[in-house]
Amino acid sequence: MRNESPIGFTTTVSALDARPGGAFLFDMHGPDGTVFPMEAVFTEVEEPERLVFITTRIMEGEGEEPQLE
């Protein structure tokens, strides 16, 4: 899997179930050492062209809007 983290960030993946409804758990590591735990759910999978998922920071409160889609 290709890592497309923002410049200066790295990503560690702990779970990846690439199917609709499957989980994607990962940590983004900032250049200053801050770790951003993230979770996502795949909504569309069309091999090999398309992966769609909705992700949020794990530390966000329940009911908050997703940060990335």
N, C-alpha and C positions, 0 to 999 in steps of 0.2 A: 504494500500500500504506500502510495506517495504521501509525504508529509507536506501539507500546504499551510503550515502555521504562519501567523503574522511574522514579519521581520523581527529577529531577535528572540523569538519564542521557540520552544520545542514542545512536543506533545508525546505523552506516554499513554498508550491505549491499554485498558485493562479488560474490556469486553467489547466484542464486535459481532453482532448477529444480524447480518445484512439481508433481512427479509422484512416485508411490511409488518410492523408491530414489534420488530426486533430491537434490542437494546444496543446502545453504543455508549460506553463509559470511558472517559479519558480525563487526563489532567493536562492543562496547558501551563507551562513553566515560563514565567516572564524573565526578561533579562536581568531584573533586579532580584531574582530568586523567589518571587511571589508565585504560589501555586494556585491555580484556578480550577477546582474540580468541576467537571462538566458531565451532564448526562443528556442523552438524546434518544429519540425513537424514530426509526425509519418509517416513512409514510409511503414511499414509492421505490421500487427496485426494478430496473429494466436493464439487465445485463446486455452488453457491456457499456451502454451509453449513459445511464442516468441513475443517480442515487439522490434521494430527497429525504432530509431528516429535519426535525425540529429539535433544537437544543436549548438548554438552560443551565445556568450555573447552579450547582447543587445547593449552595448556601443561600440562594434566594428564597424568599418567603413563598408559601403556598398561594396559588392564585395569581402570581405575578406573570406578566407577559413574557413569552420566550424572547431571548436576546438575539438569536440568529435563526434564520430559516433558509 
